[in-house]
Amino acid sequence: MNLNGRSRLALVAAGIGGTAVAGFGFAFGRDIYNKTKKNVELIALVLATVFCPFVGGRGLVRGHDRGIFGTIFLTVLGSLILIVVGFCAAALLLFGVLVLVNDGNADSPLPLAVLGGFVVTAIIAGIGVLVGVFQRPRRLKAIAVAKFNERFLKENGFQETDGDDITHYDAGGQSLRFLEAHPDRLVFMAVGRRGKRAFIDLDQDGRMISYSGVD
């Protein structure tokens, strides 16, 4: 099965595959939750204030492999929604702080909270945009390489499986197990042929340039 509609092998060679998402362990997460559950709303506001505008600003410009609908609804609208969510969180957070500082004075802190939320959100979103601009050339290059590798695999008759023992078949029907990736080649074991290997050679950008067959 392809990963997000693309060959995992093509992504690995392009340098954008194999991404792992790490999370808290259950026990550790439970302890953290027990210690912070009384302030979970405050923590959520702080996180939304910081991360939503940053991710939204970065997402607008960093480059994606999406069609027209994905670009409209995810890249543009999705990123703008994140920025708006960040603004609302920042304004609400500042409003709460100003209420505490004013200690019940008659002057409403709402206009100042809105203005402060706008400034904070603009700064954080701007940082996200700068990071996205910096990442964009490398991401677009990796996406282009991955698409090139997709064509290479298709033109050379490679089939990708969901298995662990057999991960691929080549054009001749030889079953292969993907072993490891090096900067200049991908290494496979020929299943059922003891000690035999096969290689896909890569150029300096990760493009697949040749398949050795079983050696």
C-alpha contacts under 8 A as a table, 3 or more apart, distances in Angstrom:
res1	aa1	res2	aa2	distance
1	M	7	S	7.85
1	M	160	E	6.78
1	M	161	T	5.91
1	M	162	D	5.38
2	N	5	G	4.98
2	N	6	R	4.84
2	N	7	S	4.84
2	N	8	R	6.20
2	N	160	E	7.53
3	L	6	R	5.13
3	L	7	S	6.07
3	L	8	R	5.69
6	R	10	A	7.46
6	R	11	L	7.56
6	R	150	E	7.42
7	S	10	A	5.22
7	S	11	L	6.51
7	S	150	E	6.56
7	S	160	E	7.21
8	R	11	L	5.14
8	R	12	V	6.15
8	R	17	G	6.49
8	R	18	G	7.97
9	L	12	V	5.09
9	L	13	A	6.22
9	L	17	G	7.80
10	A	13	A	5.32
10	A	14	A	6.22
10	A	146	A	5.16
10	A	147	K	7.51
10	A	149	N	5.00
10	A	150	E	5.73
10	A	153	L	7.84
11	L	14	A	4.99
11	L	15	G	6.21
11	L	16	I	5.30
11	L	17	G	4.55
11	L	18	G	7.97
11	L	146	A	5.33
11	L	149	N	7.95
12	V	15	G	5.14
12	V	16	I	5.86
12	V	17	G	4.27
12	V	18	G	6.48
12	V	181	A	7.59
13	A	16	I	7.72
13	A	17	G	7.66
13	A	146	A	7.40
13	A	149	N	7.75
13	A	181	A	7.30
13	A	186	L	7.47
13	A	202	L	7.56
13	A	206	G	5.20
13	A	207	R	6.91
13	A	208	M	7.44
14	A	17	G	7.40
14	A	142	A	5.50
14	A	143	I	7.55
14	A	145	V	5.54
14	A	146	A	5.25
14	A	149	N	7.76
14	A	205	D	7.23
14	A	206	G	4.87
14	A	207	R	6.67
15	G	142	A	6.77
15	G	206	G	7.00
16	I	19	T	7.16
16	I	142	A	6.75
24	F	28	F	6.32
24	F	29	G	5.36
25	G	28	F	5.28
25	G	29	G	5.79
26	F	29	G	5.15
26	F	30	R	6.05
27	A	30	R	5.08
27	A	31	D	6.35
28	F	31	D	5.23
28	F	32	I	6.28
29	G	32	I	5.08
29	G	33	Y	6.03
30	R	33	Y	5.03
30	R	34	N	6.15
31	D	34	N	5.16
31	D	35	K	6.34
32	I	35	K	5.22
32	I	36	T	6.17
33	Y	36	T	5.16
33	Y	37	K	5.37
34	N	37	K	5.64
35	K	38	K	7.57
36	T	39	N	5.39
36	T	40	V	5.97
37	K	40	V	4.89
38	K	41	E	7.97
39	N	42	L	5.35
39	N	43	I	6.21
40	V	43	I	5.05
40	V	44	A	6.01
41	E	44	A	5.06
41	E	45	L	6.25
42	L	45	L	5.13
42	L	46	V	6.27
42	L	93	L	7.85
43	I	46	V	5.13
43	I	47	L	6.11
44	A	47	L	5.15
44	A	48	A	5.99
45	L	48	A	5.10
45	L	49	T	5.95
45	L	89	A	5.31
45	L	90	A	7.18
45	L	92	L	7.96
45	L	93	L	6.54
46	V	49	T	5.06
46	V	50	V	6.31
46	V	89	A	7.40
46	V	90	A	7.51
46	V	93	L	7.44
47	L	50	V	5.27
47	L	51	F	5.75
47	L	52	C	7.68
48	A	51	F	5.41
48	A	52	C	5.17
48	A	53	P	7.86
48	A	85	V	7.13
48	A	86	G	5.31
48	A	89	A	6.10
48	A	90	A	7.82
49	T	52	C	6.25
49	T	53	P	6.96
49	T	85	V	7.84
49	T	86	G	4.52
49	T	87	F	6.69
49	T	88	C	7.95
49	T	89	A	5.29
49	T	90	A	4.96
49	T	121	T	7.22
50	V	53	P	6.44
50	V	54	F	6.57
50	V	86	G	6.99
50	V	121	T	7.98
50	V	124	I	6.80
51	F	54	F	5.09
51	F	55	V	5.89
51	F	86	G	7.45
52	C	55	V	5.32
52	C	56	G	5.92
52	C	82	L	4.95
52	C	83	I	5.78
52	C	85	V	6.67
52	C	86	G	5.01
53	P	56	G	4.97
53	P	57	G	5.86
53	P	82	L	5.91
53	P	83	I	4.19
53	P	84	V	7.53
53	P	85	V	7.70
53	P	86	G	5.25
53	P	87	F	7.49
53	P	121	T	6.05
53	P	122	A	7.84
53	P	124	I	5.91
53	P	125	A	4.59
53	P	128	G	7.24
54	F	57	G	5.27
54	F	58	R	6.07
54	F	83	I	7.65
54	F	124	I	5.45
54	F	125	A	4.72
54	F	126	G	7.55
54	F	127	I	6.62
54	F	128	G	4.32
54	F	129	V	7.57
55	V	58	R	5.14
55	V	59	G	5.84
55	V	79	S	7.28
55	V	82	L	7.31
55	V	125	A	7.62
55	V	128	G	6.25
56	G	59	G	5.07
56	G	60	L	6.37
56	G	78	G	7.39
56	G	79	S	3.97
56	G	80	L	6.15
56	G	81	I	7.58
56	G	82	L	5.18
56	G	83	I	5.43
56	G	125	A	6.81
56	G	128	G	7.22
57	G	60	L	5.43
57	G	61	V	7.28
57	G	79	S	6.56
57	G	80	L	7.81
57	G	83	I	7.08
57	G	125	A	4.64
57	G	126	G	6.47
57	G	127	I	7.55
57	G	128	G	4.65
57	G	129	V	4.67
57	G	132	G	7.47
58	R	61	V	5.83
58	R	62	R	5.82
58	R	125	A	7.40
58	R	127	I	7.91
58	R	128	G	4.25
58	R	129	V	4.55
58	R	130	L	7.26
58	R	131	V	6.20
58	R	132	G	4.34
58	R	133	V	7.63
59	G	62	R	5.62
59	G	63	G	7.49
59	G	75	T	6.13
59	G	79	S	5.91
59	G	128	G	7.91
59	G	129	V	7.71
59	G	132	G	6.75
60	L	63	G	7.71
60	L	75	T	5.62
60	L	76	V	6.08
60	L	79	S	6.02
60	L	129	V	7.19
60	L	132	G	7.61
61	V	129	V	6.44
61	V	132	G	5.40
61	V	133	V	5.98
61	V	136	R	6.93
62	R	129	V	7.82
62	R	131	V	7.79
62	R	132	G	4.06
62	R	133	V	5.68
62	R	134	F	7.68
62	R	135	Q	5.81
62	R	136	R	4.33
62	R	139	R	7.25
63	G	132	G	7.84
63	G	136	R	5.34
63	G	139	R	6.34
63	G	140	L	5.98
64	H	75	T	7.83
64	H	139	R	7.67
64	H	140	L	7.28
64	H	143	I	7.86
65	D	143	I	6.64
66	R	69	F	7.70
66	R	70	G	5.20
66	R	71	T	5.81
67	G	70	G	5.22
67	G	71	T	6.02
68	I	71	T	5.05
68	I	72	I	6.18
69	F	72	I	5.10
69	F	73	F	5.95
69	F	74	L	7.88
70	G	73	F	5.35
70	G	74	L	5.21
70	G	75	T	6.66
71	T	74	L	5.58
71	T	75	T	4.70
71	T	76	V	6.21
72	I	75	T	5.99
72	I	76	V	5.19
72	I	77	L	6.15
73	F	76	V	6.00
73	F	77	L	4.94
73	F	78	G	5.88
74	L	77	L	5.79
74	L	78	G	4.46
74	L	79	S	6.74
75	T	78	G	5.76
75	T	79	S	5.74
76	V	79	S	5.39
76	V	80	L	6.15
77	L	80	L	5.11
77	L	81	I	6.03
78	G	81	I	5.15
78	G	82	L	6.35
79	S	82	L	5.15
79	S	83	I	6.40
80	L	83	I	5.04
80	L	84	V	6.23
81	I	84	V	5.04
81	I	85	V	6.09
82	L	85	V	5.04
82	L	86	G	6.15
83	I	86	G	5.03
83	I	87	F	6.22
83	I	121	T	7.16
83	I	125	A	6.97
84	V	87	F	4.97
84	V	88	C	6.23
85	V	88	C	5.17
85	V	89	A	6.19
86	G	89	A	5.10
86	G	90	A	6.06
86	G	121	T	6.44
87	F	90	A	5.07
87	F	91	A	6.06
87	F	117	G	5.55
87	F	118	F	6.09
87	F	120	V	7.79
87	F	121	T	5.38
88	C	91	A	5.19
88	C	92	L	6.06
88	C	117	G	7.26
89	A	92	L	5.17
89	A	93	L	5.98
89	A	117	G	7.85
90	A	93	L	5.07
90	A	94	L	6.08
90	A	116	G	7.78
90	A	117	G	4.71
90	A	118	F	7.87
90	A	120	V	7.13
90	A	121	T	7.10
91	A	94	L	5.17
91	A	95	F	5.95
91	A	113	A	5.06
91	A	114	V	5.09
91	A	115	L	7.77
91	A	116	G	6.73
91	A	117	G	4.24
91	A	118	F	7.45
92	L	95	F	4.97
92	L	96	G	6.27
92	L	113	A	7.18
92	L	117	G	7.93
93	L	96	G	5.29
93	L	97	V	6.39
94	L	97	V	4.98
94	L	98	L	6.03
94	L	113	A	5.17
94	L	116	G	7.15
94	L	117	G	6.96
95	F	98	L	5.14
95	F	99	V	6.11
95	F	109	P	6.26
95	F	110	L	6.09
95	F	112	L	7.92
95	F	113	A	4.94
95	F	114	V	7.90
96	G	99	V	5.16
96	G	100	L	6.39
97	V	100	L	5.25
97	V	101	V	6.24
98	L	101	V	4.89
98	L	102	N	5.88
98	L	109	P	6.03
98	L	113	A	7.45
99	V	102	N	5.16
99	V	103	D	6.02
99	V	104	G	6.60
99	V	109	P	6.66
100	L	103	D	5.09
100	L	104	G	7.53
102	N	105	N	5.38
105	N	108	S	7.81
108	S	111	P	7.31
109	P	112	L	5.47
109	P	113	A	6.05
110	L	113	A	4.99
110	L	114	V	6.14
111	P	114	V	5.14
111	P	115	L	6.19
112	L	115	L	5.08
112	L	116	G	5.95
113	A	116	G	5.05
113	A	117	G	5.89
114	V	117	G	5.04
114	V	118	F	6.16
115	L	118	F	5.13
115	L	119	V	6.33
116	G	119	V	5.13
116	G	120	V	6.10
117	G	120	V	5.19
117	G	121	T	5.94
118	F	121	T	5.19
118	F	122	A	5.99
119	V	122	A	5.14
119	V	123	I	6.22
120	V	123	I	5.26
120	V	124	I	6.26
121	T	124	I	5.23
121	T	125	A	5.86
122	A	125	A	5.18
122	A	126	G	5.86
123	I	126	G	5.04
123	I	127	I	6.31
124	I	127	I	5.09
124	I	128	G	6.32
125	A	128	G	4.90
125	A	129	V	6.21
126	G	129	V	5.00
126	G	130	L	6.28
127	I	130	L	5.12
127	I	131	V	6.26
128	G	131	V	5.12
128	G	132	G	6.07
129	V	132	G	4.95
129	V	133	V	6.09
130	L	133	V	5.12
130	L	134	F	6.23
131	V	134	F	5.07
131	V	135	Q	6.19
132	G	135	Q	5.04
132	G	136	R	5.84
133	V	136	R	5.16
133	V	137	P	7.71
134	F	137	P	7.13
135	Q	138	R	5.78
135	Q	139	R	6.19
136	R	139	R	5.14
136	R	140	L	5.99
137	P	140	L	5.30
137	P	141	K	6.09
138	R	141	K	5.11
138	R	142	A	6.13
139	R	142	A	5.07
139	R	143	I	6.12
140	L	143	I	5.06
140	L	144	A	6.14
141	K	144	A	5.11
141	K	145	V	6.19
142	A	145	V	5.03
142	A	146	A	6.11
143	I	146	A	5.08
143	I	147	K	6.31
144	A	147	K	5.19
144	A	148	F	6.24
145	V	148	F	4.98
145	V	149	N	6.16
145	V	205	D	7.44
145	V	206	G	6.77
145	V	207	R	5.71
146	A	149	N	5.03
146	A	150	E	6.21
146	A	207	R	7.65
147	K	150	E	4.97
147	K	151	R	6.50
148	F	151	R	5.27
148	F	152	F	6.31
148	F	207	R	6.81
148	F	208	M	7.79
149	N	152	F	4.84
149	N	153	L	6.13
149	N	207	R	6.09
149	N	208	M	5.73
150	E	153	L	5.33
150	E	154	K	6.26
151	R	154	K	5.09
151	R	155	E	5.93
152	F	155	E	5.17
152	F	156	N	6.04
152	F	208	M	6.67
152	F	209	I	7.86
153	L	156	N	5.16
153	L	157	G	6.17
153	L	158	F	5.10
153	L	159	Q	7.74
154	K	157	G	5.21
154	K	158	F	5.93
154	K	159	Q	7.81
155	E	158	F	7.82
156	N	170	D	7.48
156	N	171	A	6.25
157	G	170	D	5.85
157	G	171	A	4.24
158	F	168	H	6.71
158	F	169	Y	5.68
158	F	170	D	4.58
158	F	171	A	5.77
159	Q	168	H	5.39
159	Q	169	Y	5.11
159	Q	170	D	6.50
160	E	167	T	5.96
160	E	168	H	4.53
160	E	169	Y	6.72
161	T	166	I	7.08
161	T	167	T	5.08
161	T	168	H	5.65
161	T	169	Y	7.98
162	D	167	T	6.55
163	G	166	I	5.43
163	G	167	T	5.35
164	D	167	T	5.74
164	D	177	R	7.32
165	D	177	R	6.05
165	D	191	V	7.93
166	I	169	Y	7.79
166	I	175	S	6.07
166	I	176	L	5.50
166	I	177	R	4.90
166	I	178	F	7.93
166	I	191	V	7.12
167	T	175	S	7.68
167	T	176	L	6.00
167	T	177	R	4.95
167	T	178	F	6.11
168	H	175	S	6.03
168	H	176	L	5.07
168	H	177	R	6.37
168	H	178	F	7.42
169	Y	172	G	7.70
169	Y	173	G	5.44
169	Y	174	Q	5.40
169	Y	175	S	4.63
169	Y	176	L	5.76
170	D	173	G	5.34
170	D	174	Q	5.48
170	D	175	S	6.85
170	D	176	L	7.46
171	A	174	Q	7.40
174	Q	190	A	7.12
174	Q	191	V	7.74
175	S	190	A	6.17
175	S	191	V	5.51
175	S	192	G	7.91
176	L	188	F	5.98
176	L	189	M	5.60
176	L	190	A	4.80
176	L	191	V	5.42
177	R	188	F	5.31
177	R	189	M	5.09
177	R	190	A	6.56
177	R	191	V	6.54
178	F	186	L	7.71
178	F	187	V	6.24
178	F	188	F	4.44
178	F	189	M	6.50
179	L	186	L	7.79
179	L	187	V	5.55
179	L	188	F	5.22
179	L	189	M	6.63
180	E	186	L	6.09
180	E	187	V	5.40
180	E	188	F	7.32
181	A	185	R	6.24
181	A	186	L	4.56
181	A	187	V	6.25
182	H	185	R	5.15
182	H	186	L	6.01
182	H	187	V	7.85
183	P	202	L	7.22
183	P	204	Q	7.32
183	P	206	G	7.22
184	D	201	D	5.89
184	D	202	L	4.78
184	D	203	D	6.25
184	D	204	Q	6.92
184	D	206	G	7.46
185	R	199	F	6.36
185	R	200	I	5.41
185	R	201	D	4.31
185	R	202	L	5.12
186	L	199	F	5.52
186	L	200	I	5.09
186	L	201	D	6.55
186	L	202	L	7.63
187	V	197	R	7.07
187	V	198	A	6.11
187	V	199	F	4.87
187	V	200	I	6.85
188	F	197	R	5.62
188	F	198	A	5.05
188	F	199	F	6.09
189	M	195	G	7.61
189	M	196	K	6.20
189	M	197	R	4.67
189	M	198	A	6.29
190	A	193	R	5.57
190	A	194	R	7.44
190	A	195	G	7.75
190	A	196	K	5.48
190	A	197	R	5.51
190	A	198	A	6.71
190	A	214	V	6.62
191	V	194	R	7.46
193	R	196	K	5.73
196	K	214	V	6.36
196	K	215	D	5.78
197	R	214	V	5.52
197	R	215	D	5.43
198	A	211	Y	7.59
198	A	212	S	5.91
198	A	213	G	5.35
198	A	214	V	4.50
198	A	215	D	5.80
199	F	211	Y	5.88
199	F	212	S	5.34
199	F	213	G	6.90
199	F	214	V	7.74
200	I	208	M	6.49
200	I	209	I	7.27
200	I	210	S	5.64
200	I	211	Y	4.49
200	I	212	S	6.34
201	D	208	M	5.89
201	D	209	I	5.69
201	D	210	S	5.31
201	D	211	Y	6.43
201	D	212	S	7.82
202	L	205	D	7.53
202	L	206	G	5.21
202	L	207	R	5.24
202	L	208	M	4.61
202	L	209	I	5.59
202	L	210	S	7.47
203	D	206	G	5.35
203	D	207	R	5.38
203	D	208	M	6.68
203	D	209	I	6.66
204	Q	207	R	7.46
212	S	215	D	7.11
